[in-house]
């Protein structure tokens, strides 16, 4: 029962879903932060974020590891247990995020907030890709902590927006995700800790510095 719950939490809090969830929160809960985007434009932008930061990377990761998964009798891109198998998918994911950030910066007329967030997320993934050469840092921990850091930073930059309840929810869900990764024995505590420091540090500093 606990194992199934841990797997469910890991899937729901998948790192590649975090940009979509964060943008959805900003678009529909705190739209003042993302002005001058209207509701219709927000829907299209959210779809673009979902496709470029989740769907395309997932398809690419699955394609990269297709033969390996076939040999193991299981095809999935939701879990990459071996550190050495994570390097190439991480770098490919970084490329998709760089392209997405460039699109938002040069092609779409969006607020600086969204560009800064995407650039910070891209930097986090790039650093994760580099660190993965040496240690299997938890992407779940980094993404959940980054989500938390963005909300803290935005709360400081936009004190008129009540981000306390979303922040508390993310803290609880992020803690559950980290606990789930430890329970499933996919990461050691030090790998969770490094991911948390990385995600929290880059997200808070980027928002406070550039905003």
Residue pairs with C-beta under 8 A, 6 or more apart in sequence:
2 183
3 183
3 184
5 180
6 179
6 180
6 181
6 183
6 184
7 180
7 184
9 173
9 176
9 177
9 180
10 78
10 79
10 140
10 177
10 180
10 181
10 184
10 186
11 78
13 140
13 143
13 144
13 173
13 174
13 176
13 177
13 180
14 78
14 140
15 139
15 140
15 142
15 143
16 53
16 54
16 57
16 58
16 93
17 54
18 121
18 143
18 144
18 146
18 147
19 49
19 53
19 54
19 117
19 118
19 121
20 46
20 49
20 50
20 53
20 54
21 147
22 117
22 147
22 150
23 45
23 46
23 49
23 114
23 117
24 46
25 166
26 33
26 34
26 113
26 114
26 154
27 34
27 37
27 42
27 45
27 46
28 42
29 166
30 154
30 158
30 161
30 163
31 37
31 39
31 42
32 158
32 160
32 161
33 111
33 113
33 154
33 158
33 161
34 42
34 110
34 111
34 113
34 114
35 111
36 111
37 45
37 110
37 111
45 108
45 110
45 114
48 100
48 103
49 100
52 96
52 97
52 99
52 100
52 103
53 96
53 97
53 100
53 121
56 96
57 89
57 92
57 93
57 96
58 77
59 77
60 89
60 92
60 93
60 96
61 77
61 80
61 89
61 92
61 93
62 69
62 75
62 76
62 77
64 88
64 89
64 92
65 77
65 80
65 85
65 89
66 75
68 85
69 75
69 76
77 89
79 186
80 86
80 89
81 186
83 132
83 135
83 136
86 132
86 136
87 129
87 132
87 133
90 125
90 128
90 129
90 132
90 139
91 129
93 125
93 129
94 122
94 125
94 126
94 129
97 118
97 121
97 122
97 125
98 122
100 118
100 122
101 115
101 118
101 119
101 122
104 110
104 114
104 115
104 118
105 115
105 119
112 210
112 211
113 154
113 207
113 211
116 206
116 207
116 210
116 211
117 150
117 206
117 207
119 206
120 146
120 150
120 202
120 203
120 206
120 207
121 146
123 202
123 206
124 142
124 143
124 146
124 198
124 199
124 202
124 203
127 198
127 202
128 137
128 139
128 142
128 195
128 198
131 137
131 194
131 198
135 190
135 191
135 194
136 187
136 191
137 191
137 194
137 195
137 198
138 178
138 181
138 186
138 187
138 191
138 192
138 194
138 195
139 195
140 177
140 178
140 180
140 181
140 187
140 195
141 174
141 177
141 178
141 181
141 187
141 191
141 192
141 193
141 194
141 195
141 196
141 199
142 195
142 196
142 198
142 199
143 199
144 170
144 173
144 174
144 177
144 178
144 196
144 199
145 174
145 195
145 196
145 197
145 198
145 199
145 200
145 203
146 199
146 200
146 202
146 203
147 170
147 174
147 199
147 203
148 167
148 170
148 171
148 174
148 199
148 200
148 203
149 199
149 200
149 201
149 202
149 203
149 204
149 207
150 203
150 204
150 207
151 163
151 166
151 167
151 170
152 167
152 204
153 203
153 204
153 206
153 207
153 208
153 211
154 161
154 163
154 207
154 211
155 161
155 163
155 164
155 167
156 207
156 208
157 207
157 208
157 211
178 192
178 196
181 187
181 192
182 189
182 192
187 195
